[in-house]
Every structure is written in C-alpha cells, then in structure tokens.
C-alpha cells in the first residue's frame, strides 16, 4: 500500500546507504495514524519496496513480513518463529518505547538489530498526567455532571460547593520513575507550586536524594507513575501500598497497567481509602473482556483509553524518529538499540 512518495527518492536512498535496504513493511499503521492526519512520505521514501498495513492479526504476520529486510511494528507481536521466517530481515523498528512485543533474545541470536523510539511523547504524556491531577483535584467531572443534571439551576446561591476542591500548590508530588517523563511531570508539578519527592528505583540500589517507597507513600498528596513494567514493578502499587497513602491522595498512572493491582485499587476507591485515581493504562488493552476498573460505580476514578501519548505532534514525531533510526542503521551507526 503506497503512500505517494516518489520511486526516485527511494532509489536514491538505497544507493547512498551503506547497508542495502530494499523492502520494508509497516504492520499496524492505524496505531499511529488517526484518519490520515500523519504524513508517512519520509518513511516510504526510504525503500524501493514499501508495504503498509492498517492492522495485522496474529495469523497474518508471517505472510505480511515475508521478504522484508525492515519490519516496523508498534504493537504487533514478533516472536521467534516470525523472526526466523524472514532470512533477509536486518532491522526491526519498534514504533514505541516498550519492546515487549519483540523476542529480543531471538533477534540477537539471529543477528537482527532492534531499535525503539525514545522521548517522543514527553510533552503529551506529561500534560495528560497533569490534566488528570487537575480534573481530580477540582472535581471537574462531578461539577460538570451537576450542571447537566440541573442542580446549579436549582441552587439557592450563586455557586455549588458540593464537592471539595483542592489546590495543587503546596501539595507533595511523588514520582516513581524519574526518567524523561518523570522529570517532565515533576517540572510541571513544580510550576504549580508542588513539592517533589522521588522514589527509589523499584528493585534498584539506594540513590542519594531518593526516598524508599514505604517512606514516600504516606507523605505524598499525588503519586504519579512513570516507571517501566519490569518484574520488580509488577503490581508495585497494591493493597499494602495503597493503605500507606493518605486518604485524600491521588494516584496517576500513565505508565503501564500492570504496575498497579487493579482489584486493590478498585476496592481502595470504593472504600474511600484514597482520594482518587487517574488511569490511562490497563493490564490488557483493549479491555475486550472488561476490567475491574471499568465498573461504573467506582468513585473518583478517571480512565482514559491509553491516549496520553497520542497527540498529533507526538505521532508525527514518532514517524520522524523511526526514519532517523532507519537512516542511522543504513549508515552503519544504529541508534536507540535494544538488541
């Protein structure tokens, strides 16, 4: 499926490149493109042969990657049988930061380079995390629904004061995962006048200036998660951790669903053990079989559909970074290596 780039541009790149890359396949364009708002022409122009698929089912992977020397995938699984089935395969470009959809051990054994994309979604994710904090702190959704229900119209005074509003200024923001995203959220929090505490890396050694999680949790008014889903971070925030938090504390998770014990969070919210939660990620996405956090009666919970990252600017930046990864590999200086 071509996207309109000239064949001359493709041939020029192939001739200039140190590594001869002829055929590329993009397996899940719909995870990047929203109704045609993203320009893929720079990516298509890199290859004499270009194939793009909007979506790829598991049973279609082998047929679609056949003959490719570059595979681009956001979330489509590339296991050992798939990687082994393409003798010409030189490079897998993960169009995301997380690489759990690629068998990295098999790729290394087969001599296949794997690159990911880093730092491309920082503005979007950080503003989404802050937006969740603000909506929960101001009880924005509750007040909107009160107006829709006619309660303001029926009030005896000029304003409604039914839901307690809290300011971020002066509150303590706890960050778990102090990489690029965590630091960006910290800067925005500090701009609102928040005080900052940074947690020790899950499963890592003690670091100066970091606070052990059991000591951090009782002190924070907002806890924001930005760590990867590692074995040490699986269910990092469970019933015990939620019980350590203040009863009016807010939990924000724009990282990965498995970091939070979802059943424990549901019960903590229902029982008023924490003040609220803003969740952009679930353990299984999409939640085709439901999820305990989608119950409609959970109070003070906002769930967004893994959309924190998805600004148009971020998605176009993602394509540009994939192009940069491919050019660097072809020039013999691969970047963003994970395998």
Phi, psi and omega in degrees: 000102182285161180237015171095002178284153185283145176296329180298320180295322180295313181297321179300315179297316181299324181287325183280332189290144176289327176254129185282106178250119187252321190225128178233149176229132173257121190271337187213067182300328183295343177283348180247321187262135178243087177069030175088022182269000182246138180266115180259006190298323180294328178285315180297326185292351182283343193229138171299326178238128183225128176231128179234132179240135181296322184204145181229121175281158183305318184288349182259355187300309186300317180294326185278334180267355182303128176084357182278143169256352172224130175243133176244123182218136173271302184231352180295132183288134175237092182270181183301313179302321179295313180297320182290338184282353184240089184300330183279352189296126179247327190216133169247122175257112174277120182275055182187176175273316179291140184238022182288355177270003179236135175284093186292325179296316179294319180300316180296316180297328182270359180075026180262126178282138177236127177237149173241186180238134187233145171073005186283337187252012186303310181299318184290313183293319182294320179290329178292318178300316179294322179300318178297318177301316183292316181298318180289320182291326181269355183056040186302315182293320179298317180290323176299315180293327178296319178294316180298328180278357177086010184287327176292319181298333182263001185289153179269354177228176191287342183222161172262138177234033188289331186239132183291130180256135180239144175271146174285330181302130179086349180277161181259125179258121175259133181243126170250113185102087188257047172273210183300314182292315180300320179292323179294317178295321178300317180297318179294319178299317179295328177295334176274002179088019179276152173267149190245135168231136181245130182281152169302146178299130179303120180078002183260175180287162178296140180232142179299133178086355179260155184243132177300143187304315180299332178277330182285317189303317180290348187261346188264148172265331175226132176244121182242128186260130180217023181265155176289159179274088176260176177300324180288335183265356179298124182052038180301323178254100180241198184301318181296317182290319179297325179293337179281342185280158176299152182291341178250014181287154180245136176252130178240129177229104172247020184262270178219147185297322185291353179287335182248133172287105189294322178296317180296322179293318178302313182292322179297321179290317180296326182267004178069027180280339169227166188279332182176172180209141172240117190236124178252357187221144177235166183295324178237125183229132353291158183279068187296333179256021181082178180198145184297336180277358177265001175300131187287348185261012180279122183282149172056040179236131172242126176242123175248153192274063181050045184252002183302325186275349207266029173297155178299320180299318179297316184291325175291322176298323179299315178298317179299323179289323175297317176302314180297321178297317182292316178299317180296318178297315181296330179275359177087012179230068185299146181238163178054041183289136169239346177200000000 
